Amino acid sequence: SGLLGPWNWVASLPSAREGHAAVANGGYVYVIGGTSGGTDLDEALYAKQNANGTLGGFQATSAFATARSGLAAAAWNGRLYLGGGRTAANAYVDYVQTASFNPDGTVSAWGWASNFLPSARAGHVMTAANGALQIAGGNSPIGRLADVATAPIGGGGDVGSFTAAPPLTLWRDGLA
């Protein structure tokens, strides 16, 4: 019928947070970064998805560089990608980090992609499909953004150069 059933409480995060990113991959849910009680986080958490739709408890895995909120994440071909965000010092970042998913739900140590986002930003969205990362919108030191860009993901998981795609008709900020 295409209708959703009622929502159920399934698991709690270790602390309340906002401005985090989330992805699902390989039977696990990942919650990355954000801010909690005014403190930016550099943690990546994961929880197993149970067959009945509930989640196991969240556990920490490899922390990433530079605690921040407003970052975006995507999963593709066994890898987790993080891009952008804003630090507690209100500095916007333009770099992309990547880690491999391990079979037990943890992720490897984070590495750096060879290429950066087209501009530093937070509150944007990032997706991965057909061997490429796509980003759209967000906010930056110069204001709200309507741009869209795409970058190929190489066979080893590295991110190629971002190129512009047709922009959004209006700026978008706070995307999830």
N, C-alpha and C positions, 0 to 999 in steps of 0.2 A: 504493500500500500504506500510505501515511501514515508510513512509517519514514524516519528520517534516515540518510543515508550517513555515512561517517567524517568527522570534523572535520579540516580542513587549515589549516595556518599560511598566512595570506594577506598580512598587512602588520603592521608594528610601529608603535606610537605613538612619538613623539620621546622620551618618558620614561614610566617606570612610574607608574601613578596609581591612586587609589581614590576612591570617593565622587563620581564623575563621572556625567554624564547622557549618553545617546546616543539618537539618532533617525536614521531613514533617510528620505530625501525626494528625489524626482526623479533617481534614479540615483546619489546620493551618500550616504555615511554621515558623520554628525557626532558628534564627541565633545566635550563641553562641560564646562569646569571640573574640579573634583576637587582632590585634593591629591597632591603628588609630593614625596617626601623631606621631609615635614613642612611644605611650602610650599603654601598654597592658590593655585589657578590662576584666572586670568580669561580664559583663552584658549578660543576655539572652533576646533576642527580639522575638516577635511573631507577625504574621500578618495573618489575615483570608484569606483563599483561596475562592474567589468568583466563582460562577457557570460559569461565562464567561472566567475563566482562569486568571483574574486579581487578584491582592492582595490588601487588605485593607492596611491602614497605619501601620507601625511597631510601637509596644509599648513595653515598658520594663516590664519584670516580675521579679521574684526573682533572685537576683544576686547570683553567686556561689563563693566559697572560691578561693582565689589566682588568680588574673588577669593573663592571659597567652594567648599565641598564639600557633599555631601548635597542638592544642588539637583535639580530635576526639569525635564524638557523634553518638549515635544510639538510636532508639526507639524500645521498645518491651513491649507489654501487658500493656499499660497504663503508662509506665515509660520512662523517658529520662535518658540516661547514658552519662557521660562525662569521658574521660580518658586521662591521660598524658598531655603533653604540655610543654612549656618553658616560664619561667617568664622573666621580664625585666632584672633581674640580671643574665640571662643566666643559670638559674638553671632548670634542667629537672625534671619533677615530674612523679611519678609512681602510683598515687592514682586514684581511680574511685569514682565519686560522682553520686548520683541519686536523681531524683525528680519525683513526680507524675504529670501527665497531669491533669488539671482541665477542666471541660466542656466548660468554657468560654475562653480557650486558654492559660490562665496563668499556671504556674507550682508552685507546693508547695515549701516550704523551702527545700533546698538541704541537703541531708544526705550523709553519708560516707558508701561505700561498705565495707564489712568485709575483702575483699582481694584486693591486689594490682596487677597492671600489672606485667608481668615477669621481666621488667626492666623499668627504667625511659626513656621516649622517647617523641619525637615530630615529626610531619610530617608523622604520621602513619594513617592507616585507621581502623575504628571499625565498625562492622556490628552486627546485632542481627537477629537470625533466629532459629526456632525450639527450643526455650527455652535456647539459649546460646549466649554469646558475643564472637565474633571473632576479633582478632587484627592481623595486619600484617605490617611489615616493619617499616620505620621511620628512625630517626637519634637519636643519644644518645651521651653522653660525650665520649664514646669510638669509635664512628664512625657510619656509616650507617648500617642499620639492614635488614636482610632477613628473620627473624624468623616469625613464625605464631603460635598463641596460641588461645585456646578456653577455656571458663569457663561457667559452667551451671548457669542459672538464676533460683533462687529458687522461690517457690510459693509466697513469700512475696516481691519479687523483688530484694533480695540480690544477690550478685555475689559470686559464689563459686571460688575455686582455679583454676588458669589458668594452663593448661597443654599444652605441646608442640605438635604441629601438623607438618606435613611435611613442610619444609621451602620453601620460594620462590626460584626460580633458581638463581636470582640475587637480590641484595639489591634494595629496593625501598624507596624513600624519597619524601616528598611533595605530598603524596597521598590525594585524596579527595573522 
